[in-house]
Amino acid sequence: MSNLVKVLKKFPRIFWVSNVMELFERWAWYGLYNSLALYLTLSKESGALGFTQVQKGTIMGTGTMLLYFLPLITGAISDRIGYKKVLILSFTMYIGGYIMLGTFESYSLVFASYIFLATAGALFKPIISGMIAKTTDEETSSVGFGIFYMMVNIGGFIGPFIAGFVYKVSWNYVFAISVVTIAVNYIFIFFFFKEPYRNPSDNSFFQNIKEAFKNIVVTLINWKYVVFLLIMSLFWTAFNQLYYTFPVFLEQWVDLDKVSAFLGMSPGKITAVTVMSMDAFYIIVLMLYISSVSMRFKPLTSMITGTVILGVGLILMFLTRNPWIVLFGVLVFAIGEMASSPKYTEYVGRIAPPDKKALYMGTSFLPVALGHFLTGWISGRPFEVVADKLFLLKKAVAENGFSIPDISDNFTQTQYFESAEKLFGMDSVALSNHLWVTYSPYHVWYQYAALAFTAALLLFVYDRFILSSKTDN
């Protein structure tokens, strides 16, 4: 404990300021992001947009891919014109993006708004992680990045937890909370943030961009590293189902009011977004313990084990309509995440040549970006045909020879379901049970578990047969 206190005292004020800004940024981001799949796809009567699963996957997959790819460029922008100016620009774009996303209703404008919002995130992301790196050294980096990871998850818990309570009242509250929360960071940037020292450079902005892409090519010449990155893109594709398909599956198929009743709450208080926020909560509570266990193993061994556990969590999350099993599945998923995700960064740092560590760490975001792109696709049509309740209901209507008008601005999803209930002579609960038994939407877990288990198997093969020496591990 005394050593920990000694380390904590070594952190400068700007370290703590950066961490607090990260907390509020993550609060604002995840408050919306964890509920975004629902906002895009729920019926318009709820204040949502009523888009298809394919449209949702395209918007989220493309935008979030750019969020993780653009830092390769935006980092160069920050180094050129200064961290403080770029942070102010990022917060302003964030506010504009949240307002536009909550205002526009057409597919093209919503798509453009999310791209704009993701660009704001791409401006912010490399600066804060860079600030943590600049304000820590070999002695303090472990604790420093541990604090940083904790702030990410505290924000990742608070934002969705609050959003889970308010989105059924009005989606406007979700966007308003994100706007206010990110605006809090103006206080820190204007009154507490001090511009760090940057190495002077004679390069122009475009020369910096050219250098960034040149560095990508330099790292990707290492074919073993490229194989590793491709394998990890499968891991991130499986992991991202937590955000893209899990909330939709919960909202459509799982009766969370049973949990509300158990906790003495009125119906509707425990929502899909509330359940999603438990992933971050479990990480806050268990991260130190899981880290103490995983540190005994090689990074690849921990990643393989964690990926298998994450796959089991995905099975439990999509296998049943029992909310308690689903909640347990989120716990298992979080344990797998804790055992694998942090080790990914550690492994990249270990295999990078001493003179190229920064280059390798920069390209470590590439599989995350690719994973989001793939997730956008697999959470679209593949999810829709197997597990989307509206798609399955339309299929049932056609197979039974019934006729219901297509969904339009004048005929919503809710009206379609109400019409189907009358035609089938069932209430909403009976109709859901009929669709569940008839079409087995829980089979969607095959897709997601297969991604995770394939990633784990390929990591095992990579570890045993592709890496040629112990120094590669």
Secondary structure by P-SEA (a helix, b strand, c coil): caaaaaaaaaccaaaaaaaaaaaaaaaaaaacccccccccccccccccccccaaaaaaaaaaaaaaaacccccaaaaaaaccaaaaaaaaaaaaaaaaaaaaccccaaaaaaaaaaaaaaaaaaaaaaaaaaaaacccccaaaaaaaaaaaaaaaacaaaaaaaacccccaaaaaaaaaaaaacccccccccccccccccccccaaaaaaaaaaaaaaaacaaaaaaaaaaaaaaaaaaacccccaaaaaaccccaaaaaaaaccccccccaaaaaaaaaaaaaacaaaaaaaaccccaaaaaaaaaaaaaaaaaaacccccaaaaaaaaaaaaaaaaacaaaaaaaaaaacccccaaaaaaacaaaaaaaaaaaaaaacaaaaacccaaaaaaaaaaaaccccccccccccaaaaaaaaaaaacccaaaaaaaaaaacccccaaaaaaaaaaaaaaaaaaaacccccccccc
